[in-house]
Amino acid sequence: MQEIDKNVPDKEDEKKIQELPEYMKLCAELTLSSTVNESEIGAKVFHLITGTAVFGVCLAELKDSFFVAMPCQLVSDAGKVEGKPFTKAKVIRLIRSSIAFVSIPESDHKYYYYRWLRKQFNSLPSFFSEARRDIVEQVVYNYENRDANRAKQNEDQLEDIPEVEDDSAEGSPDSFWSPYQSTEFH
């Protein structure tokens, strides 16, 4: 049997994807007609024309609607943000004519939605595979420990900065790099 390697991505294609600007990656994520793989979540925010924002996982895009799993709204109660089910149904069909636009959640909103998703693992076990559970857990963990991660990154960056000798930092009076010293006001 002969192997078919036409659909296997080249290493060059992977490099091109990594080199894409951030806005192009976001555009690719908003291309909803692609199906959700078993190892991804792909959370989106569906902004309804009524002003309501519905967080969910877009399972499929049809000509007239979207199939959305685990729909949720984020609500603030006394300063504490929590997820609240949009409906009792775990999968809904949102009609296109009711949607103003679709976006990707910002990191804060994504954290709150994924934290709510973590509580929903048992409500739709066929959707929450081990890979998807790991993704949810990783997003929540990374967000909650982001300050420690930033501090570690800053320490690593400070170690990479070369030290400058004091003599070379000042420059001679004839040097372009020498600071201008004057006691007169102009």
C-alpha positions as CSV (number, residue, x, y, z in Angstrom):
1,M,0.0,0.0,0.0
2,Q,1.4,3.4,-1.0
3,E,1.4,6.2,1.6
4,I,-0.3,9.5,0.6
5,D,1.7,12.4,1.8
6,K,-0.2,15.2,-0.1
7,N,-2.2,16.3,3.0
8,V,0.7,16.2,5.4
9,P,1.8,19.8,6.3
10,D,5.4,20.6,5.4
11,K,7.7,22.1,8.0
12,E,7.8,25.2,5.8
13,D,4.0,25.6,6.2
14,E,4.3,25.4,10.0
15,K,7.0,28.1,9.9
16,K,4.8,30.3,7.7
17,I,1.9,29.9,10.2
18,Q,4.2,30.8,13.1
19,E,5.5,33.9,11.2
20,L,1.9,35.3,10.6
21,P,1.1,38.6,12.2
22,E,-1.2,38.3,15.3
23,Y,-4.1,39.9,13.5
24,M,-4.0,37.3,10.7
25,K,-4.0,34.5,13.3
26,L,-7.1,36.1,14.8
27,C,-8.7,36.2,11.4
28,A,-8.0,32.6,10.9
29,E,-9.5,31.8,14.3
30,L,-12.7,33.7,13.3
31,T,-13.1,31.5,10.2
32,L,-15.8,29.6,11.9
33,S,-16.6,27.2,9.0
34,S,-13.7,25.0,10.1
35,T,-14.6,22.2,12.4
36,V,-13.4,21.9,16.0
37,N,-10.7,19.3,16.5
38,E,-10.9,16.8,19.4
39,S,-7.9,18.6,21.0
40,E,-9.1,22.2,20.9
41,I,-11.8,24.3,22.5
42,G,-12.1,27.3,20.2
43,A,-14.2,29.6,22.4
44,K,-16.0,32.5,20.7
45,V,-18.1,35.3,21.8
46,F,-21.4,35.8,20.0
47,H,-22.6,39.3,20.4
48,L,-26.4,39.3,19.9
49,I,-28.2,42.3,18.4
50,T,-30.0,42.7,21.8
51,G,-26.6,43.6,23.4
52,T,-26.1,40.2,25.1
53,A,-22.7,38.5,24.8
54,V,-22.9,34.7,24.7
55,F,-19.7,32.8,25.2
56,G,-19.5,29.3,23.7
57,V,-17.7,26.8,21.6
58,C,-18.7,27.0,17.9
59,L,-19.2,23.4,16.8
60,A,-20.5,24.1,13.3
61,E,-21.5,27.0,11.1
62,L,-24.5,26.6,8.8
63,K,-25.8,29.1,6.2
64,D,-28.4,30.4,8.6
65,S,-27.0,29.6,12.1
66,F,-24.3,28.4,14.4
67,F,-24.3,25.3,16.6
68,V,-22.8,26.4,19.9
69,A,-21.8,24.1,22.8
70,M,-21.7,25.2,26.5
71,P,-23.3,28.7,26.0
72,C,-22.7,31.0,28.9
73,Q,-22.9,34.6,30.0
74,L,-20.5,36.3,32.3
75,V,-22.2,38.2,35.1
76,S,-20.8,40.4,37.9
77,D,-22.3,40.0,41.3
78,A,-20.8,42.3,43.9
79,G,-17.6,42.6,41.9
80,K,-17.1,38.9,41.5
81,V,-17.4,37.6,37.9
82,E,-19.0,34.3,37.4
83,G,-20.4,32.3,34.5
84,K,-24.1,31.8,34.2
85,P,-25.7,29.3,31.7
86,F,-27.3,31.1,28.8
87,T,-29.9,28.3,28.6
88,K,-30.4,24.9,30.2
89,A,-29.5,23.3,26.9
90,K,-25.8,22.2,26.5
91,V,-25.8,22.7,22.7
92,I,-27.9,25.5,21.1
93,R,-28.5,26.8,17.6
94,L,-27.9,30.5,17.3
95,I,-29.7,32.0,14.3
96,R,-27.5,34.4,12.2
97,S,-30.1,37.2,12.1
98,S,-29.9,37.5,15.9
99,I,-26.1,37.9,15.9
100,A,-24.4,41.3,15.4
101,F,-20.9,40.0,15.3
102,V,-18.6,37.2,16.6
103,S,-15.3,37.8,18.3
104,I,-12.5,35.9,20.2
105,P,-12.7,36.4,24.0
106,E,-10.0,38.6,25.6
107,S,-7.8,36.9,28.1
108,D,-9.7,38.0,31.2
109,H,-13.0,36.9,29.7
110,K,-11.5,33.7,28.4
111,Y,-10.3,32.9,31.9
112,Y,-13.7,33.4,33.5
113,Y,-15.4,31.4,30.7
114,Y,-12.9,28.5,31.0
115,R,-13.2,28.6,34.8
116,W,-16.9,28.1,34.3
117,L,-16.3,25.4,31.8
118,R,-14.1,23.5,34.3
119,K,-17.2,23.3,36.5
120,Q,-19.2,21.9,33.6
121,F,-17.0,18.8,32.8
122,N,-19.7,16.3,34.0
123,S,-22.6,18.1,32.3
124,L,-21.4,17.1,28.8
125,P,-18.8,14.3,29.2
126,S,-18.9,13.4,25.5
127,F,-17.6,16.8,24.6
128,F,-15.0,17.2,27.3
129,S,-12.4,14.7,26.2
130,E,-9.2,14.4,28.2
131,A,-7.4,16.7,25.7
132,R,-10.1,19.4,26.1
133,R,-10.1,19.1,29.9
134,D,-6.3,19.6,29.8
135,I,-6.7,22.7,27.7
136,V,-9.2,24.2,30.1
137,E,-7.1,23.4,33.1
138,Q,-4.0,24.8,31.5
139,V,-5.7,28.1,30.5
140,V,-7.1,28.6,34.0
141,Y,-3.7,27.7,35.6
142,N,-1.7,30.0,33.3
143,Y,-4.0,32.9,34.0
144,E,-4.0,32.4,37.8
145,N,-0.2,32.2,37.8
146,R,0.5,34.9,35.3
147,D,2.2,37.2,37.8
148,A,4.7,34.5,38.8
149,N,5.3,33.7,35.1
150,R,5.9,37.4,34.3
151,A,8.3,37.8,37.2
152,K,10.3,34.7,36.1
153,Q,10.4,36.1,32.5
154,N,11.6,39.5,33.8
155,E,14.4,37.8,35.8
156,D,15.4,35.8,32.7
157,Q,15.5,39.0,30.6
158,L,17.6,40.9,33.2
159,E,20.2,38.1,33.1
160,D,20.6,38.5,29.4
161,I,21.3,42.3,29.5
162,P,25.0,42.9,29.1
163,E,26.7,45.1,31.7
164,V,28.1,48.5,30.6
165,E,31.3,49.8,32.0
166,D,31.1,53.2,33.7
167,D,33.8,54.8,31.5
168,S,32.0,53.9,28.3
169,A,28.6,55.2,29.5
170,E,29.6,58.8,29.7
171,G,31.5,59.7,26.6
172,S,34.0,62.5,26.1
173,P,32.9,66.2,25.9
174,D,33.5,66.1,22.1
175,S,31.4,62.9,21.7
176,F,27.9,62.9,20.3
177,W,26.7,60.7,23.1
178,S,27.9,63.1,25.8
179,P,25.0,64.8,27.6
180,Y,24.8,68.5,27.0
181,Q,25.6,70.4,30.2
182,S,24.6,74.0,30.5
183,T,23.6,76.4,33.3
184,E,21.9,78.9,31.0
185,F,18.2,79.0,30.3
186,H,17.0,79.7,26.8
